């Protein structure tokens, strides 16, 4: 937990090097905050700016153990004003592949 807390004290910019089946676009934190996190702005602002998008994933940095074979990560998914969920994932590296060992749901709307 301490490694997770320390790694996430400061913002971090991801590089677009994910291998996914779907296309994706990384959104700068400042744009995310201006579209979704400020006072009177709503999900409609996001839909107007990104009409092809199905939603937004927000991902923390991984807090790794000393052996670097276990990690804690939080992930949130937003798909509308009352459509979201998120939680913490305990991941373990087995045979060079990261696998989710346990998921802790934290919130849902």
Secondary structure, 3 states (H helix, E strand, C coil): CHHHHHHCCCCCCCCCCCCCCCCCCCCCHHHHHHHHCCCCCCHHHHHHHCCCCCCEEEECCCEECCCCCEEEEEEEEEEECCEEEEEEEEEEEECCEEEEEEEEEEEEC
